[in-house]
């Protein structure tokens, strides 16, 4: 028996309609970018807004992968994402486990200092000076170390650790389990939903590295793909993309090359999301409610 009132049905219908419209508005630009990247020069020039190419062409992808710039930047971004995510998860897990234990001395003071950094920040110039004094300029470490731990993600994991049953820890300690063994053999296996969520957060953050790469990396051979994408899109007259790049006898519009680069830069992180999505909501909910 359906107990919904007419008002509830109208409300649900409005919500569903708005969500469908919002989804369409969100996904249409992606479809346009992908379709344009696969369109031939003639098909692209004949259409102002394309959702399906009338004539397919792989010339744009052939062009961007015949240069060393894009594959190298893509490899650099994959390396930074993988290394940065692993480093961040290790540091965040160690810190969260320590701060979730009430026996830690000065725990409240340390938590206050961490939360303080969420509200107040020194700014770009102090960040740059610190990185410079540490000798990390033009080094991949400048993209990994300064943001190795994000305080908000740390708080989520602390809340999750505090919500785990204390009896499990007490039983393990009676069997002679130390802190590190407790963390890696018991706490982390029980915290996979939260860690999967943080893995997605950190991976997306590292993949989208842009501002820090511009500030700290001046060597163009070490640019991640987001900075290279900026060069292609914003400085299209600077040699890599011109108004018409020629491949053999066929001209490649500059915009199709830009669309192909955007697709290549976005696709890998989109492919990772479905494998972590099932843990996403559960991890954030548990980390925010428990404790």
N, C-alpha and C positions, 0 to 999 in steps of 0.2 A: 504494500500500500504506500502510495506516495503522499507524504505529509507536507510537502512544500506548498507554501502559499503562492498566490499570484505574484505578490511583491518579490518573493525569493526567486521565482522563475525569471521575472523581468530583470532582476539584479544579476543573476547568473548569465542571462542572455547578453546583457550589456557588457559584462566582464569578458565573456568569450569573444564577442565581436571586437572589443578593443584589443584583446591579446592577439587575435588573428591579424588585425590591421597593423599592430605594432610589429608582429613577426614578419609580415610582408615588407614593411618599410625597412626593417633591419636586413633582411636577406636579399632584397632586390639589388642593392649596390654590389654585394659579393657576386651575384650572378652576372651583373653587367661587367665587372672586372674580369671574371674568368672568361666570359664569352668574347670580350674584346681582345683578350690575350691570344685567343685561338682564331681570330678573324683574319682573313687576308686583307691586303691593302685596299683593294677595290671595295670589298664588303664593308670595311670599317669607314671608308670615306663616304659611302653612300648612306650611312645610318648615323643619326644624331644620338640615339640611345638604343643599345643593343642588348637583348636578352638571350638571343640565340643566333650564332653566326650563320649567315646564308652560304658562306664559303669558308671552309676550314683551311687553316695554314699553321704550320709549326715554325715558320721562319723566325718569329720573335724569340722562341725558346732556343732554336738553333743558334741564333746570334748571341744571346746572353751566356750560353754555355760554351761558346767558342772563345770567349775571353777568359782570362784568369781571374778577373776581379770578383765576379759573382760567386763562382764555386769556392774560392778562397775565403771570402767573407762569410759564406754559408757555413763552411767548416769551422771558422773561428767562432761564430755564434753558437753552433752546436757544442763546441768545446766549452765555451763560457757557460752555457746553460747547464750542461752536465756537471762540470766541475763546481760551479757556483751552487747548484742545487744540493749536491752531496755535502759540500762544505757547510752550507747554511743549515741543513738538517742535523749534521753532527753537532755543530755549535749550539743550535737551538735546543736540541734534545738534552745535551749535557747541562746547559744552563737551566732549562725548565725543570729537570729532575732535581737539581740542587736547590732551587728556590721553592720547589713544592714540598720539601722536607722542612718541618718546623724546627728541627734541631740545628739548622744552619745559623751560625752567628751572623749578626747584622743583616738578617734576611730582609727586614722591613726597610732598612736604609738602602739596600741594593735595589729593591723593588721600586722605591721612591725615585732613585736616580734613573732607572730604566723608563718609568712612566713619565718622568720629567722631560725626557728627550722626545716623547711623542708630542708634547705641547709646545716646547721651545726648542728651536734648532739654530745652530750657529750661522748657517747660510752657506752659499756657494764659495765665497772667498776663503773663509776658515777651512772649509773642506779641501779646497785646492791647495792651500798652504801646507796643511797636514800631509796630504798625499805627496806634495813636492819634497817636503823635508824628509819623508821616509824613503825617498828615491824610487817611487813607484810610477812616475810619469812614463808614458809610452811602454808600460808593462801591463800584461793581462791581470796582474795582481791588483792594479788600481780599480779594476771592475769587479773583483771578487772580495777583497778584504773590507773596504769601507761599508758595504751593505751586506756583510755576511750574516747578520742577524737583524731582523725587523722586529721591533718591540711588540707590535700588535700581534704578530704571529706567535711570539714567545708567550704572551699572556694567554692566548688560546690553548697552547700546549700545557702551560702550568695548570690551568683550570681542568684540563682533561686528566692530567696525572693525579691531581688532588681527588678526583672523583673515583679513582680505582680503589677497590677494597683494600683496607689496611691489613686484613687478615692474610692476604697473599704475601705481602712483604714480610710480615712477622713470621710466617711459616718458613719462608725462604731463608731468613736470617738464622732461624733455629737450626737449619741445615748447613750453616756456615757460609752463606752467600754474601759476598761483599757488595759494595755500592756499584762498581762497574759491571760486575756480573749480574747484579740485580737489574740494572738498567737494560743491558743488551740481551739478556736471556729471558727476562720476565716482563718488564715494563713495556719495552718497545713492541714485542709481539702482541701484547694486549692493546696497543695504541695504534694499530695499523690504519683504522679509519681517519684518525686525526692526522697521522703522518702522511697519508695519501693526499689529504686536503692541502697540507702545507707543501707537499711536493709540487702540486699543481700551482699553488700560489707563487712559490719561489721560481719554478720553471718559467712561468709566464713573465714574471718580473725580470729574470735574467735574459730571456729571449728578447724582450722589448728594450734592452739596454740602449739608451740613446743619448741622454744629456751627459751622463758621466763619460761616455765614450768620446763625445765631442770635447769635453773639458780636459780629459787626461790623455787621450790618444791623438797625437798630431801626425803620427806616421800612417799614411794612407794604406800601407800594406797590412796594417793591423786593425783596420776598421771592421767592426761587426756589420752584419747585413743591414741593420736599421740605419746606420750612418751612410752606407753606400746607397741605400734606397733614397735617402734624403738628397744625396748628391744628384741622383738620376732625376728625381721628381722636381726638385727646386732649382737645380742648376743644369737644366737640360742643354744649354748651349755650351757646356764646358767639355765637349769632346766625346763623352761616352754615348750620349743620345743627342742626335741632331734632328732637324725637321724631317729628314728622310734618310735612314740608313739603308745602304744598298747591299743586298746579299745576292750575288750572282747578277741576274738581270732584273730582279724584282725589288722594288723599294719597300722598306719596312717603315710604317709610320712610327714616329717617336712615341706616341701614346700607347701603341700596342706593346712596345718594349717595356714601357713603364708598368703596364698592366701585368705583363708576364713576370716582372721582378716582384711586384706586390704579391702575386699569387704564390711564387716560390717562397717568399719571406713569411707568408701567413700559413701555408698548408701544413708544414711539419707540426706546429703547435696545436693546430686543429685536429690532427690525427692522434695526438697523445691524449686529448681531453676525454674521448669516450671510454678509455681504459680506467680513468680515475673518477669519472662523473658519478658512478654509483656510490663512491665513498664521500663525495663532496658534501652533500647536504647533511649526511649523518655525522661526519667529522666536525663540521662547524656547530651543529646543534649540541652534540655531546660536550664539546669544548666550552660552550657558552652556558650550559645549564648545570652541569655537574660542578661540584666544589662550592 
